[in-house]
Amino acid sequence: MPKRVWFLIIGAFLNTIGNSFLWPLNSIYIHDYLGKSLTIAGIVLMINSLAGVLGNVVGGYLFDRFGGYKTIVGAVIGNLLTLICLVFWHDWPSYVIFLTILGFTGGVVFPSLYAIAGGVWPEGGRKAFNAIFLANNVGVAVGPALAGLVADVSFEYVFIANLIAYLLFFFVAVFLFRRFNTKPQKKDGKTVDKKQSRPEMTAIMILCIALVGCWLAYSQWAATISAHTQTLDISLSQYSLLWTINGLLIVAFQPIVAPLVRRWEQKVKHQLVLGLSLMAVSFVVVAFAGDFKMFAAAMAILTLGEVFFAPVIPLIASQLAPKGSEGFYQGIVNGAATVGRMLGPLVGGIMVDLYDMKALALMLVVLLVLSLIPCIVYDHSLKRAK
């Protein structure tokens, strides 16, 4: 891979460590430390994700307008200032306010990372996006594992450790991202032909339906499932270890899935369908899980599905985006994923409060199966246009 892609990998890795410190512990902190119900925790996380949706869209616009370097550095500065405040004020409702701001500033970063990846190595196809995906998930393996260990000592130290982790990303973004061109691409001509770009927009919006369903289900691991494990006498460090397993398996699965991915290089739809199907199977296991081993097995199946599904999404967005709108299209798919993460904790919290974890898990299986439909039909508008 080009050196520029390696810079992005390092940045994405550190960014995810900083973001993932609080991510899996939010529900536990709100429920167990701040004394709020799972439904309230779900609402708080929904607000956080709603801010992330806005951040995704704004981040994509800022990339197309000002370029990746200015967009990312500006967002990281906002994140750092918010984390400093969170170190000193993390009671109720200060925690909600700062968590919302973190959702927005964190959301601004991701569309730029993926848009830059598509621009600096377009001939790499899926490879650049897969590299960012790997970096993000190794960061998820490291961040929650460290956070779980710190939280077992004291939750107060989690906020300080989170600030230190994100400070490292700040230095990488400022000094490494400056070395390559992240200026916005100029559009061909004065404007983009709306009629010509309409099929692409239709295709990406149909695909976003599947993204919402996928990440609504996936978000339960950081919301209801995290709290559910505590009722089964699974420790915080064990729960955090599940995310370590997720990150390590994403790396370990690469040689296994690579031959099939190469065979399906021009058949991204096959990867989408297989990925979602495996995720659905993982929640069948969750429905009957009663100990750490069962949850670890469910996480392993979920991870295999994620390896097929997740890297294809920014690739499709990059292929569909008209020149000069790369950031906007990445913002759309990241925003759709964030909508799923926004709705997930609320829907999951209500389902568990009204019924139980098994009912929620089986509902998610149905949802993921239904999400296969948009993955199958999303490109029909492109075929009709041709």
Secondary structure by P-SEA (a helix, b strand, c coil): ccaaaaaaaaaaaaaaaaaaccccaaaaaacccccccaaaaaaaaaaaaaaaaaaaaaaaaaaaccccaaaaaaaaaaaaaaaaaaaccccaaaaaaaaaaaaaaaaacaaaaaaaaaaccccccaaaaaaaaaaaaaaaacaaaaaaaaaaacccaaaaaaaaaaaaaaaaaaccccccccccccccccccccccaaaaaaaaaaaaaaaaaaaaaaaccccaaaaaaaaacccaaaaaaaaaaaaaaaaaacccaaaaaaaacccaaaaaaaaaaaaaaaaaaaaacccaaaaaaaaaaaaaaaaaccaaaaaaaaaaccccaaaaaaaaaaaaaaaaaaaaaaaaaaaaaaccaaaaaaaaaaaaaaaaaaaaccaaaaaaac
